[in-house]
């Protein structure tokens, strides 16, 4: 069984088809994720681990944006920029791999 619904898969494919994510596409995906979470809240209530996870993702995204802003202010060398990008990608892949692992247990 796929890990995503057909509608989510189609949206993700459309967003990434040009290997770029616009701010509008980002907001669309964020809003859709919130809409999907609303369905979870209707089913399980407001206070559960999944809603806590949603809040943690919002915080993580905010911290990521602040990290990148701080890195830009620091005027990193090309090497420094590469190190930051590599570290951020590693963290995102860690979350993605963990998500796949956890969802297969569902």
N, C-alpha and C positions, 0 to 999 in steps of 0.2 A: 504494500500500500504506500502511495507517495506521501511524503511528509507535508506537502502543501496542497491546498485546494486548487482546482483548475483556475479559478478566478485570480487567486494570488499568484500562481505560477505565470499566468498570462501577463499580469501587471509587472512582475519582476522581469520577465523576458523583454517586455516593451521598454522598461526603464533602462536596462543594461544593453540594449541592442546596439547602441553607438559607443559603448565603453565609457560613457560620461553620465553623471547624474546631475541634473539641474536642480536648483533650489525648489522649483515647482514640483518636480518629480519626487524629491525628498519629502516635501510637505504632504504630497498625495499619499505616499507610502506610510508616513507617520500617522496621518489621519485615518487611513484604512486600518492600520494596526490598532489604533484606539477604538475604532468601530468594532473590530473583531473582539477586542477585549470587553467591550460592552456586553457582547453576547455571553461571555464567560461570567461576567458579574450578574447578569440576569439568571444564569443557571446555578451558580454557586454562592452568590452573595459578594459583598464588597470586600470582606476581609479574609483573604486566603493567600496561599503562597504564590499563586499566579499573579494576583494583583500586586503583591509585594515585588515580584520579579519585574512587572511592568514599570513600577516606580524606580527600581534599580536600573533598568535600561534607560529611563529618562535621565537619571543622574549620570550614568556612564556616558551617554551622548553629550550631555552638558560638559562633563569633565574632558571628554575628547576634544570638543570645540575649544575649550579654554586652553588645553595643552597645546593645540596647534597655534592658537593666537599667541601664547607665551613663546613658542618656538620661533614664530615669525618676528616677534619683538626682539628676540635675542640675536637676530641676524646671523643665523648659523652658517657655518661653512657648508660646502657641498657634502662633505663627509658627515658633518653633524646632522644635516637634513636627512641624509640617507639612513643614519642610525635611528633617528626618530621615526621615519616612515617604516623601517624594518620592524621596530619594536611595536608600533601601533598595529601593523598588519599581523604580527605574531599574536597579539592579544585578541584581535578580532577572530583570527583563525582558531584560537583556543576556545573561544565562545562558540564558534560554529561547530567545531568538532564535538564539544561537550553537548551541544544541542542535539546533534544527530545521535550521539550515544544515548542520551536521556530519552529522546523521542522513540527510539526503537524499543525501549523498555515499556512503553505505554501500550 
